[in-house]
């Protein structure tokens, strides 16, 4: 767990505002075991506000999509209860 802090893998960069969102809203959940930010891509959308959406359930948990400005990043959350996570994300 060398590259983890607050359940978040810190080996890669994150888009603007994502680290704070994950630390405040996702890593504090008891049913979340780990958070792995994925690749950052450049999209065509504009805007500075961070938007995080639940994409789908995976074998080990769930995949989220985060958008900030023209950047898009996948976030993989390790959890046994992806539907609980979906409720939390959709309530934000």
MIZAMI-53670 format. One line per field, with one value per residue (C-alpha): residue number from 1; x, y, z; residue in one letter. Coordinates in Angstrom, 2 decimals, padded with zeros to 5 digits. Layout:
! residues N
seq	NUM/...
u	X/...
v	Y/...
w	Z/...
type	A/...
This chain:
! residues 92
seq	1/2/3/4/5/6/7/8/9/10/11/12/13/14/15/16/17/18/19/20/21/22/23/24/25/26/27/28/29/30/31/32/33/34/35/36/37/38/39/40/41/42/43/44/45/46/47/48/49/50/51/52/53/54/55/56/57/58/59/60/61/62/63/64/65/66/67/68/69/70/71/72/73/74/75/76/77/78/79/80/81/82/83/84/85/86/87/88/89/90/91/92
u	000.00/002.95/001.14/-002.17/-003.53/-007.17/-007.81/-006.81/-003.98/-001.59/000.65/-001.03/-002.29/-005.90/-008.00/-008.80/-010.95/-011.12/-008.76/-010.76/-014.06/-012.80/-011.33/-014.46/-017.23/-016.01/-012.99/-014.85/-017.50/-017.11/-017.99/-015.29/-012.02/-009.97/-010.03/-007.93/-007.88/-007.43/-006.18/-006.82/-008.22/-009.00/-012.59/-014.35/-016.62/-016.00/-016.68/-014.68/-017.00/-016.19/-018.89/-018.69/-021.07/-021.58/-020.93/-021.43/-020.68/-017.52/-016.35/-014.50/-016.79/-017.73/-016.47/-017.02/-016.40/-015.11/-015.16/-013.54/-013.00/-011.98/-010.46/-012.13/-010.89/-012.03/-012.12/-012.39/-013.80/-013.22/-016.33/-018.61/-021.65/-021.64/-025.35/-024.76/-022.00/-024.36/-026.86/-024.17/-022.90/-026.38/-027.27/-024.31
v	000.00/002.26/004.61/004.87/007.58/007.68/004.50/006.41/005.16/008.11/006.80/008.86/012.41/013.52/016.18/019.42/018.89/015.09/014.29/016.50/014.99/011.43/012.16/013.93/011.84/008.37/007.26/007.88/005.25/002.03/-000.21/001.26/-000.71/001.21/003.92/003.76/006.83/005.92/007.60/011.31/012.17/015.47/016.01/018.81/020.01/023.22/024.34/024.38/022.51/018.91/016.42/012.79/010.19/006.50/004.60/000.89/-001.98/-004.06/-007.40/-005.68/-002.70/000.22/002.60/006.34/009.10/012.49/015.62/018.95/021.57/019.71/016.79/013.42/010.71/007.20/006.22/002.61/001.98/-001.35/-002.25/-005.18/-002.88/-000.99/-000.15/001.69/003.64/004.46/005.92/008.10/009.40/010.14/012.00/014.41
w	000.00/-000.63/-003.00/-001.12/001.13/002.30/000.24/-002.93/-005.12/-005.57/-008.34/-011.09/-011.46/-011.03/-012.68/-010.86/-007.77/-008.00/-005.11/-002.73/-003.89/-003.41/000.03/001.32/-000.25/-001.25/000.79/004.05/003.19/005.20/002.24/-000.05/000.04/-002.52/-005.19/-008.36/-010.63/-014.28/-017.40/-018.00/-021.44/-023.09/-024.15/-025.98/-023.16/-021.26/-017.71/-014.52/-012.16/-011.29/-012.30/-011.13/-012.55/-011.86/-015.11/-014.34/-011.96/-012.45/-011.09/-008.24/-007.69/-009.91/-012.58/-012.25/-014.79/-013.59/-015.77/-015.03/-017.70/-020.83/-018.89/-018.35/-015.98/-015.17/-011.50/-010.37/-006.89/-005.15/-003.16/-002.46/-002.61/-005.93/-005.64/-002.35/-004.08/-006.95/-004.46/-002.88/-006.25/-007.58/-004.36/-004.79
type	X/X/X/X/X/X/X/X/X/X/X/X/X/X/X/X/X/X/X/X/X/X/X/X/X/X/X/X/X/X/X/X/X/X/X/X/X/X/X/X/X/X/X/X/X/X/X/X/X/X/X/X/X/X/X/X/X/X/X/X/X/X/X/X/X/X/X/X/X/X/X/X/X/X/X/X/X/X/X/X/X/X/X/X/X/X/X/X/X/X/X/X
